[in-house]
Amino acid sequence: MVEDEDQLRPLLKAELEVVREWRNHPDVRRYMYTQHEIGAEEHLAWFKRAQQDPNRHLLLYLRQGTPMGFANVSIVNVPARRAEWGFYLAPDALPGSGQCLGRATLAYAFETLGLHKLCGEALAFNTRSIRFHERLGFTREATLRDHHFDGQAFHDVIGFGLLASDRTGAKAL
């Protein structure tokens, strides 16, 4: 269960710089499809585009009142109620923040947005993200071979899916 003092809420423009700092940290950036350092103008343009899209949900995760992570839920098929997500933590996030961010984002996706399915991806060498998805109840649905090229090498991508019914069944246990 998400702690009472934990909060997941829409990202505010005033918080862009801290989120950009997290995203540019080498420990975060190395697991992203886009690995260059994001500049302030590029980041602001991304935020403005997202704000114009009602199917994009940029979310800040706070633990004990302190920003600890970011999640992005993008509805990619409205009639099917299917979305994709991405996330990252602050490099100095408190232990356990990842699971709390994950559970809070799943609650938002399924309970607030009413999704049928949430999909995620992880680069195959990102074992932490793979284990994270599995601990949250996601099913490994695909291995996309040589799917991502980082400028130097090709990498496999692991695809995950979580249905609302999977989550409901897990809650009943």
MDTraj code that builds the backbone (N, CA, C; nanometers):
import mdtraj as md
import numpy as np

residues = "MET VAL GLU ASP GLU ASP GLN LEU ARG PRO LEU LEU LYS ALA GLU LEU GLU VAL VAL ARG GLU TRP ARG ASN HIS PRO ASP VAL ARG ARG TYR MET TYR THR GLN HIS GLU ILE GLY ALA GLU GLU HIS LEU ALA TRP PHE LYS ARG ALA GLN GLN ASP PRO ASN ARG HIS LEU LEU LEU TYR LEU ARG GLN GLY THR PRO MET GLY PHE ALA ASN VAL SER ILE VAL ASN VAL PRO ALA ARG ARG ALA GLU TRP GLY PHE TYR LEU ALA PRO ASP ALA LEU PRO GLY SER GLY GLN CYS LEU GLY ARG ALA THR LEU ALA TYR ALA PHE GLU THR LEU GLY LEU HIS LYS LEU CYS GLY GLU ALA LEU ALA PHE ASN THR ARG SER ILE ARG PHE HIS GLU ARG LEU GLY PHE THR ARG GLU ALA THR LEU ARG ASP HIS HIS PHE ASP GLY GLN ALA PHE HIS ASP VAL ILE GLY PHE GLY LEU LEU ALA SER ASP ARG THR GLY ALA LYS ALA LEU".split()
xyz = np.array([
    [0.0844, -0.1186, 0.0000],
    [0.0000, 0.0000, 0.0000],
    [0.0886, 0.1244, 0.0000],
    [0.0444, 0.2291, -0.0660],
    [0.1180, 0.3542, -0.0696],
    [0.1047, 0.4226, 0.0653],
    [0.2156, 0.4717, 0.1164],
    [0.2156, 0.5400, 0.2452],
    [0.1285, 0.6653, 0.2386],
    [0.0647, 0.7007, 0.3514],
    [-0.0192, 0.8190, 0.3560],
    [0.0575, 0.9449, 0.3172],
    [0.1861, 0.9491, 0.3495],
    [0.2639, 1.0690, 0.3202],
    [0.3232, 1.0679, 0.1801],
    [0.2966, 0.9616, 0.1034],
    [0.3403, 0.9549, -0.0354],
    [0.2352, 1.0220, -0.1226],
    [0.2819, 1.0811, -0.2337],
    [0.1911, 1.1522, -0.3219],
    [0.2387, 1.1369, -0.4654],
    [0.1451, 1.1184, -0.5553],
    [0.1703, 1.1187, -0.6987],
    [0.0777, 1.2235, -0.7563],
    [0.1346, 1.3225, -0.8229],
    [0.0535, 1.4322, -0.8737],
    [0.1137, 1.4847, -1.0038],
    [0.0362, 1.5633, -1.0786],
    [0.0893, 1.6179, -1.2035],
    [0.2164, 1.7007, -1.1803],
    [0.3093, 1.6842, -1.2727],
    [0.4346, 1.7603, -1.2694],
    [0.4051, 1.9064, -1.3002],
    [0.4645, 1.9959, -1.2229],
    [0.4483, 2.1396, -1.2429],
    [0.5690, 2.1959, -1.3174],
    [0.5461, 2.3030, -1.3928],
    [0.6542, 2.3672, -1.4681],
    [0.7703, 2.4053, -1.3758],
    [0.7395, 2.4485, -1.2548],
    [0.8429, 2.4899, -1.1595],
    [0.9340, 2.3738, -1.1181],
    [0.8903, 2.2500, -1.1422],
    [0.9682, 2.1320, -1.1023],
    [1.0495, 2.0718, -1.2170],
    [1.0422, 2.1335, -1.3333],
    [1.1108, 2.0783, -1.4502],
    [1.2610, 2.0651, -1.4306],
    [1.3218, 2.1613, -1.3670],
    [1.4680, 2.1577, -1.3550],
    [1.5155, 2.0397, -1.2711],
    [1.4480, 2.0115, -1.1614],
    [1.4897, 1.8988, -1.0782],
    [1.4700, 1.7673, -1.1530],
    [1.3603, 1.7552, -1.2278],
    [1.3348, 1.6330, -1.3043],
    [1.4380, 1.6190, -1.4166],
    [1.4737, 1.7299, -1.4791],
    [1.5772, 1.7270, -1.5840],
    [1.7121, 1.6855, -1.5256],
    [1.7445, 1.7326, -1.4069],
    [1.8695, 1.6915, -1.3407],
    [1.8713, 1.5408, -1.3165],
    [1.7605, 1.4857, -1.2689],
    [1.7530, 1.3403, -1.2485],
    [1.7734, 1.2681, -1.3807],
    [1.7011, 1.3132, -1.4833],
    [1.7043, 1.2474, -1.6149],
    [1.8447, 1.2508, -1.6751],
    [1.9189, 1.3575, -1.6487],
    [2.0538, 1.3713, -1.7043],
    [2.1606, 1.3011, -1.6211],
    [2.1256, 1.2549, -1.5034],
    [2.2248, 1.1849, -1.4203],
    [2.2706, 1.0592, -1.4940],
    [2.4014, 1.0321, -1.4952],
    [2.4520, 0.9156, -1.5700],
    [2.3869, 0.7828, -1.5319],
    [2.3509, 0.7653, -1.4055],
    [2.2890, 0.6395, -1.3623],
    [2.1465, 0.6240, -1.4141],
    [2.0831, 0.7328, -1.4520],
    [1.9492, 0.7283, -1.5103],
    [1.9607, 0.7253, -1.6630],
    [2.0395, 0.8156, -1.7155],
    [2.0500, 0.8348, -1.8600],
    [2.0963, 0.7093, -1.9341],
    [2.1808, 0.6285, -1.8744],
    [2.2353, 0.5126, -1.9456],
    [2.1306, 0.4064, -1.9780],
    [2.0143, 0.4123, -1.9121],
    [1.9075, 0.3165, -1.9385],
    [1.7962, 0.3734, -2.0271],
    [1.8171, 0.4920, -2.0819],
    [1.7169, 0.5579, -2.1645],
    [1.7444, 0.5318, -2.3122],
    [1.6393, 0.5382, -2.3928],
    [1.6571, 0.5284, -2.5368],
    [1.7360, 0.6478, -2.5889],
    [1.7064, 0.7648, -2.5364],
    [1.7776, 0.8866, -2.5735],
    [1.8813, 0.9140, -2.4654],
    [2.0088, 0.9011, -2.4993],
    [2.1111, 0.9054, -2.3959],
    [2.1888, 1.0368, -2.3894],
    [2.1569, 1.1311, -2.4763],
    [2.2270, 1.2596, -2.4676],
    [2.1751, 1.3393, -2.3479],
    [2.2532, 1.4372, -2.3067],
    [2.2074, 1.5246, -2.1987],
    [2.0993, 1.6165, -2.2535],
    [1.9905, 1.6234, -2.1817],
    [1.8756, 1.7046, -2.2221],
    [1.8995, 1.8486, -2.1761],
    [1.8913, 1.9418, -2.2691],
    [1.9062, 2.0833, -2.2356],
    [1.7755, 2.1416, -2.1840],
    [1.7846, 2.2589, -2.1218],
    [1.6670, 2.3232, -2.0628],
    [1.5603, 2.3534, -2.1682],
    [1.5990, 2.4036, -2.2856],
    [1.5015, 2.4363, -2.3900],
    [1.4334, 2.3109, -2.4431],
    [1.5102, 2.2050, -2.4650],
    [1.4536, 2.0789, -2.5123],
    [1.3544, 2.0224, -2.4103],
    [1.3916, 2.0310, -2.2830],
    [1.3061, 1.9788, -2.1764],
    [1.1753, 2.0581, -2.1669],
    [1.1854, 2.1900, -2.1765],
    [1.0662, 2.2749, -2.1708],
    [0.9754, 2.2468, -2.2910],
    [1.0323, 2.2291, -2.4090],
    [0.9525, 2.1993, -2.5287],
    [0.8791, 2.0664, -2.5121],
    [0.9461, 1.9650, -2.4560],
    [0.8841, 1.8357, -2.4277],
    [0.7655, 1.8525, -2.3325],
    [0.7861, 1.9305, -2.2267],
    [0.6812, 1.9550, -2.1274],
    [0.5616, 2.0254, -2.1912],
    [0.5872, 2.1271, -2.2731],
    [0.4780, 2.2018, -2.3368],
    [0.3992, 2.1122, -2.4324],
    [0.4679, 2.0264, -2.5084],
    [0.3974, 1.9324, -2.5975],
    [0.3091, 1.8379, -2.5166],
    [0.3628, 1.7875, -2.4068],
    [0.2868, 1.6944, -2.3225],
    [0.1639, 1.7617, -2.2633],
    [0.1757, 1.8871, -2.2250],
    [0.0623, 1.9578, -2.1662],
    [-0.0516, 1.9769, -2.2661],
    [-0.0194, 1.9782, -2.3951],
    [-0.1206, 1.9951, -2.4992],
    [-0.1899, 1.8640, -2.5354],
    [-0.1393, 1.7530, -2.4837],
    [-0.1910, 1.6209, -2.5181],
    [-0.2666, 1.5630, -2.3984],
    [-0.3989, 1.5502, -2.4072],
    [-0.4765, 1.5000, -2.2931],
    [-0.4476, 1.3528, -2.2602],
    [-0.3774, 1.2835, -2.3494],
    [-0.3443, 1.1429, -2.3251],
    [-0.2064, 1.1241, -2.2628],
    [-0.1383, 1.2334, -2.2333],
    [-0.0071, 1.2272, -2.1678],
    [-0.0220, 1.2727, -2.0231],
    [0.0327, 1.1946, -1.9330],
    [0.0237, 1.2245, -1.7903],
    [0.1649, 1.2223, -1.7330],
    [0.2187, 1.3413, -1.7061],
    [0.3508, 1.3560, -1.6454],
    [0.3300, 1.3709, -1.4956],
    [0.3877, 1.2793, -1.4192],
    [0.3571, 1.2702, -1.2768],
    [0.4831, 1.2780, -1.1914],
    [0.4756, 1.3542, -1.0854],
    [0.5853, 1.3641, -0.9886],
    [0.5485, 1.2793, -0.8673],
    [0.6434, 1.1982, -0.8243],
    [0.6238, 1.1162, -0.7050],
    [0.6983, 1.1814, -0.5890],
    [0.6252, 1.2056, -0.4786],
    [0.6836, 1.2628, -0.3579],
    [0.6723, 1.1610, -0.2458],
    [0.7790, 1.1472, -0.1717],
    [0.7802, 1.0577, -0.0557],
    [0.8187, 1.1408, 0.0650],
    [0.7330, 1.1361, 0.1635],
    [0.7526, 1.2169, 0.2835],
    [0.7706, 1.3641, 0.2461],
    [0.6954, 1.4079, 0.1434],
    [0.6959, 1.5474, 0.1005],
    [0.8112, 1.5873, 0.0106],
    [0.9042, 1.4958, -0.0156],
    [1.0224, 1.5266, -0.0967],
    [1.0115, 1.4597, -0.2328],
    [1.0331, 1.5352, -0.3420],
    [1.0305, 1.4737, -0.4745],
    [1.1345, 1.3614, -0.4844],
    [1.0877, 1.2437, -0.5283],
    [1.1748, 1.1253, -0.5354],
    [1.1727, 1.0562, -0.6706],
    [1.0752, 1.0911, -0.7564],
    [1.0689, 1.0207, -0.8829],
    [0.9682, 1.0806, -0.9786],
    [0.9734, 1.0281, -1.0995],
    [0.8908, 1.0763, -1.2086],
    [0.8314, 0.9571, -1.2828],
    [0.7068, 0.9697, -1.3266],
    [0.6427, 0.8687, -1.4103],
    [0.5676, 0.9384, -1.5226],
    [0.5664, 0.8736, -1.6372],
    [0.4998, 0.9238, -1.7562],
    [0.4052, 0.8139, -1.8043],
    [0.2766, 0.8421, -1.8088],
    [0.1783, 0.7470, -1.8605],
    [0.1193, 0.8086, -1.9868],
    [0.1327, 0.7371, -2.0978],
    [0.0839, 0.7859, -2.2269],
    [-0.0192, 0.6879, -2.2823],
    [-0.1413, 0.7341, -2.2954],
    [-0.2460, 0.6500, -2.3531],
    [-0.2217, 0.6468, -2.5037],
    [-0.1962, 0.5276, -2.5568],
    [-0.1625, 0.5131, -2.6987],
    [-0.2790, 0.4603, -2.7816],
    [-0.3796, 0.4040, -2.7166],
    [-0.4978, 0.3559, -2.7861],
    [-0.6169, 0.3829, -2.6943],
    [-0.6876, 0.4919, -2.7229],
    [-0.7968, 0.5354, -2.6349],
    [-0.9110, 0.4332, -2.6300],
    [-0.9618, 0.3847, -2.7460],
    [-1.0735, 0.2893, -2.7367],
    [-1.0371, 0.1617, -2.6607],
    [-0.9125, 0.1160, -2.6750],
    [-0.8691, -0.0066, -2.6062],
    [-0.8236, 0.0206, -2.4633],
    [-0.8161, 0.1488, -2.4252],
    [-0.7702, 0.1885, -2.2912],
    [-0.6330, 0.1262, -2.2612],
    [-0.5407, 0.1399, -2.3591],
    [-0.4042, 0.0868, -2.3455],
    [-0.3059, 0.2021, -2.3418],
    [-0.2110, 0.1927, -2.2472],
    [-0.1116, 0.2981, -2.2308],
    [0.0271, 0.2373, -2.2147],
    [0.1258, 0.3227, -2.2324],
    [0.2652, 0.2876, -2.2068],
    [0.3135, 0.3762, -2.0933],
    [0.4132, 0.3253, -2.0201],
    [0.4670, 0.4059, -1.9119],
    [0.6186, 0.4039, -1.9137],
    [0.6731, 0.5059, -1.8514],
    [0.8156, 0.5173, -1.8261],
    [0.8308, 0.5829, -1.6902],
    [0.9480, 0.5707, -1.6319],
    [0.9666, 0.6201, -1.4952],
    [1.1153, 0.6268, -1.4650],
    [1.1488, 0.7062, -1.3661],
    [1.2824, 0.7030, -1.3073],
    [1.2767, 0.7689, -1.1709],
    [1.3748, 0.7326, -1.0909],
    [1.3860, 0.7873, -0.9557],
    [1.4954, 0.8926, -0.9495],
    [1.4873, 0.9765, -0.8488],
    [1.5986, 1.0655, -0.8174],
    [1.7178, 0.9774, -0.7812],
    [1.8383, 1.0143, -0.8238],
    [1.9550, 0.9314, -0.7909],
    [1.9743, 0.9079, -0.6409],
    [1.9252, 0.9989, -0.5573],
    [1.9401, 0.9844, -0.4119],
    [1.8086, 0.9452, -0.3440],
    [1.7190, 0.8812, -0.4190],
    [1.5883, 0.8430, -0.3636],
    [1.6048, 0.7482, -0.2451],
    [1.5145, 0.7610, -0.1500],
    [1.5157, 0.6735, -0.0327],
    [1.4934, 0.5281, -0.0738],
    [1.5536, 0.4334, -0.0040],
    [1.5288, 0.2914, -0.0348],
    [1.3793, 0.2612, -0.0295],
    [1.3328, 0.1816, -0.1248],
    [1.1921, 0.1463, -0.1322],
    [1.1083, 0.2431, -0.2146],
    [1.1678, 0.3540, -0.2566],
    [1.0923, 0.4539, -0.3327],
    [1.0435, 0.3990, -0.4660],
    [1.1202, 0.3119, -0.5287],
    [1.0802, 0.2571, -0.6579],
    [0.9509, 0.1796, -0.6492],
    [0.9412, 0.0899, -0.5509],
    [0.8180, 0.0120, -0.5363],
    [0.7001, 0.1026, -0.5029],
    [0.7227, 0.2036, -0.4201],
    [0.6147, 0.2971, -0.3856],
    [0.5705, 0.3768, -0.5079],
    [0.6662, 0.4262, -0.5871],
    [0.6338, 0.4970, -0.7099],
    [0.5571, 0.4044, -0.8035],
    [0.6023, 0.2808, -0.8181],
    [0.5359, 0.1848, -0.9056],
    [0.3925, 0.1591, -0.8641],
    [0.3707, 0.1300, -0.7371],
    [0.2345, 0.1022, -0.6897],
    [0.1441, 0.2244, -0.7057],
    [0.1972, 0.3432, -0.6769],
    [0.1172, 0.4654, -0.6905],
    [0.0818, 0.4906, -0.8369],
    [0.1752, 0.4652, -0.9270],
    [0.1488, 0.4872, -1.0694],
    [0.0489, 0.3849, -1.1222],
    [0.0591, 0.2601, -1.0763],
    [-0.0393, 0.1591, -1.1182],
    [-0.1788, 0.1960, -1.0688],
    [-0.1885, 0.2435, -0.9476],
    [-0.3184, 0.2866, -0.8945],
    [-0.3743, 0.3998, -0.9808],
    [-0.2895, 0.4950, -1.0158],
    [-0.3319, 0.6064, -1.1005],
    [-0.3777, 0.5549, -1.2376],
    [-0.2984, 0.4667, -1.2976],
    [-0.3278, 0.4167, -1.4322],
    [-0.4596, 0.3397, -1.4364],
    [-0.4785, 0.2509, -1.3409],
    [-0.5961, 0.1641, -1.3462],
    [-0.7184, 0.2223, -1.2759],
    [-0.6980, 0.2905, -1.1645],
    [-0.8117, 0.3417, -1.0881],
    [-0.8544, 0.4805, -1.1342],
    [-0.7590, 0.5685, -1.1598],
    [-0.7932, 0.7043, -1.2021],
    [-0.8213, 0.7107, -1.3519],
    [-0.7315, 0.6537, -1.4327],
    [-0.7480, 0.6609, -1.5780],
    [-0.8390, 0.5501, -1.6325],
    [-0.8627, 0.4457, -1.5550],
    [-0.9486, 0.3371, -1.5992],
    [-0.8907, 0.2546, -1.7125],
    [-0.7585, 0.2379, -1.7130],
    [-0.6940, 0.1623, -1.8203],
    [-0.7301, 0.0147, -1.8156],
    [-0.7248, -0.0475, -1.9315],
    [-0.7380, -0.1927, -1.9439],
    [-0.5995, -0.2577, -1.9388],
    [-0.4986, -0.1906, -2.0003],
    [-0.3640, -0.2484, -2.0067],
    [-0.2593, -0.1385, -2.0006],
    [-0.1551, -0.1667, -1.9245],
    [-0.0390, -0.0785, -1.9175],
    [0.0812, -0.1575, -1.9671],
    [0.1555, -0.0989, -2.0608],
    [0.2729, -0.1638, -2.1199],
    [0.3992, -0.0893, -2.0802],
    [0.5077, -0.1642, -2.0698],
    [0.6369, -0.1053, -2.0394],
    [0.7458, -0.1749, -2.1181],
    [0.8613, -0.1110, -2.1245],
    [0.9775, -0.1680, -2.1912],
    [1.1006, -0.1441, -2.1073],
    [1.1965, -0.2349, -2.1234],
    [1.3262, -0.2192, -2.0577],
    [1.4334, -0.2716, -2.1516],
    [1.5434, -0.1997, -2.1579],
    [1.6586, -0.2523, -2.2306],
    [1.7000, -0.3817, -2.1623],
    [1.7349, -0.4831, -2.2392],
    [1.7596, -0.6167, -2.1842],
    [1.8722, -0.6189, -2.0813],
    [1.9651, -0.5255, -2.0881],
    [2.0736, -0.5229, -1.9887],
    [2.0334, -0.4507, -1.8601],
    [1.9131, -0.3938, -1.8558],
    [1.8657, -0.3229, -1.7370],
    [1.7908, -0.4218, -1.6467],
    [1.8666, -0.5057, -1.5799],
    [1.8065, -0.6115, -1.4979],
    [1.7227, -0.5554, -1.3829],
    [1.7590, -0.4401, -1.3310],
    [1.6790, -0.3806, -1.2225],
    [1.5389, -0.3458, -1.2704],
    [1.5288, -0.2881, -1.3894],
    [1.3977, -0.2525, -1.4426],
    [1.3157, -0.3776, -1.4756],
    [1.3806, -0.4802, -1.5256],
    [1.3110, -0.6059, -1.5559],
    [1.2543, -0.6662, -1.4276],
    [1.3369, -0.6742, -1.3242],
    [1.2888, -0.7274, -1.1952],
    [1.1786, -0.6391, -1.1368],
    [1.1928, -0.5089, -1.1511],
    [1.0930, -0.4134, -1.1026],
    [0.9567, -0.4409, -1.1659],
    [0.9528, -0.4526, -1.2977],
    [0.8272, -0.4824, -1.3659],
    [0.7683, -0.6142, -1.3161],
    [0.8512, -0.7144, -1.3056],
    [0.8028, -0.8462, -1.2620],
    [0.7484, -0.8420, -1.1197],
    [0.8161, -0.7696, -1.0288],
    [0.7665, -0.7586, -0.8908],
    [0.6335, -0.6852, -0.8837],
    [0.6087, -0.5946, -0.9789],
    [0.4814, -0.5223, -0.9811],
    [0.3700, -0.6034, -1.0463],
    [0.4025, -0.7221, -1.0976],
    [0.3006, -0.8088, -1.1543],
    [0.2923, -0.8094, -1.3055],
    [0.3790, -0.7350, -1.3730],
    [0.3797, -0.7340, -1.5186],
    [0.4207, -0.8711, -1.5724],
    [0.3690, -0.9049, -1.6898],
    [0.4064, -1.0259, -1.7612],
    [0.5031, -0.9882, -1.8726],
    [0.6093, -1.0648, -1.8852],
    [0.7026, -1.0444, -1.9953],
    [0.6334, -1.0951, -2.1215],
    [0.6087, -1.0041, -2.2156],
    [0.5324, -1.0396, -2.3351],
    [0.6169, -1.0500, -2.4612],
    [0.7353, -0.9910, -2.4612],
    [0.8133, -0.9906, -2.5849],
    [0.9614, -0.9690, -2.5565],
    [1.0416, -1.0253, -2.6426],
    [1.1826, -0.9889, -2.6528],
    [1.2009, -0.9378, -2.7946],
    [1.2257, -0.8106, -2.8057],
    [1.2457, -0.7465, -2.9352],
    [1.3961, -0.7442, -2.9627],
    [1.4384, -0.8313, -3.0531],
    [1.5808, -0.8502, -3.0773],
    [1.6409, -0.7321, -3.1527],
    [1.7605, -0.6884, -3.1065],
    [1.8324, -0.5767, -3.1694],
    [1.7380, -0.4600, -3.2010],
    [1.6526, -0.4293, -3.1093],
    [1.5450, -0.3314, -3.1294],
    [1.5901, -0.1871, -3.1095],
    [1.6926, -0.1682, -3.0305],
    [1.7399, -0.0321, -3.0012],
    [1.8879, -0.0206, -3.0371],
    [1.9209, 0.0870, -3.1079],
    [2.0602, 0.1165, -3.1421],
    [2.1001, 0.2418, -3.0674],
    [2.2015, 0.2331, -2.9846],
    [2.2415, 0.3475, -2.9016],
    [2.3513, 0.4331, -2.9652],
    [2.3784, 0.4084, -3.0919],
    [2.4842, 0.4820, -3.1603],
    [2.6118, 0.4011, -3.1722],
    [2.6226, 0.2963, -3.0904],
    [2.7414, 0.2108, -3.0929],
    [2.7070, 0.0635, -3.1059],
    [2.5943, 0.0227, -3.0484],
    [2.5581, -0.1191, -3.0486],
    [2.4067, -0.1344, -3.0481],
    [2.3625, -0.2501, -3.0956],
    [2.2212, -0.2853, -3.0886],
    [2.1929, -0.3547, -2.9563],
    [2.0705, -0.3338, -2.9063],
    [2.0305, -0.3943, -2.7794],
    [1.8902, -0.4525, -2.7931],
    [1.8692, -0.5658, -2.7285],
    [1.7355, -0.6226, -2.7186],
    [1.6530, -0.5379, -2.6217],
    [1.5227, -0.5390, -2.6431],
    [1.4291, -0.4689, -2.5556],
    [1.3266, -0.5717, -2.5078],
    [1.2990, -0.5706, -2.3794],
    [1.1995, -0.6593, -2.3194],
    [1.0693, -0.5811, -2.3051],
    [0.9600, -0.6387, -2.3557],
    [0.8280, -0.5759, -2.3468],
    [0.7448, -0.6407, -2.2379],
    [0.6740, -0.5583, -2.1627],
    [0.5924, -0.6048, -2.0502],
    [0.4495, -0.5555, -2.0666],
    [0.3565, -0.6281, -2.0080],
    [0.2177, -0.5848, -2.0049],
    [0.1527, -0.6220, -1.8731],
    [0.0645, -0.5361, -1.8277],
    [-0.0139, -0.5620, -1.7068],
    [-0.1579, -0.5256, -1.7378],
    [-0.2475, -0.6229, -1.7216],
    [-0.3904, -0.5997, -1.7425],
    [-0.4555, -0.5577, -1.6110],
    [-0.5630, -0.4822, -1.6222],
    [-0.6382, -0.4444, -1.5024],
    [-0.6831, -0.5691, -1.4277],
    [-0.7216, -0.6728, -1.5009],
    [-0.7670, -0.7964, -1.4363],
    [-0.6533, -0.8675, -1.3636],
    [-0.5297, -0.8557, -1.4126],
    [-0.4138, -0.9124, -1.3422],
    [-0.3987, -0.8443, -1.2070],
    [-0.4127, -0.7165, -1.2074],
    [-0.3959, -0.6364, -1.0858],
    [-0.5076, -0.6657, -0.9873],
    [-0.6293, -0.6797, -1.0340],
    [-0.7427, -0.7107, -0.9476],
    [-0.7231, -0.8473, -0.8832],
    [-0.6755, -0.9449, -0.9613],
    [-0.6498, -1.0782, -0.9082],
    [-0.5413, -1.0771, -0.8038],
    [-0.4372, -0.9961, -0.8264],
    [-0.3275, -0.9877, -0.7301],
    [-0.3743, -0.9255, -0.5987],
    [-0.4648, -0.8266, -0.6073],
    [-0.5166, -0.7622, -0.4863],
    [-0.5989, -0.8596, -0.4027],
    [-0.6652, -0.9550, -0.4682],
    [-0.7530, -1.0478, -0.3980],
    [-0.6751, -1.1505, -0.3169],
    [-0.5474, -1.1708, -0.3489],
    [-0.4663, -1.2712, -0.2773],
    [-0.4352, -1.2298, -0.1354],
])
top = md.Topology()
chain = top.add_chain()
for i, resn in enumerate(residues, 1):
    res = top.add_residue(resn, chain, resSeq=i)
    for name in ("N", "CA", "C"):
        top.add_atom(name, md.element.get_by_symbol(name[0]), res)
traj = md.Trajectory(xyz[None], top)
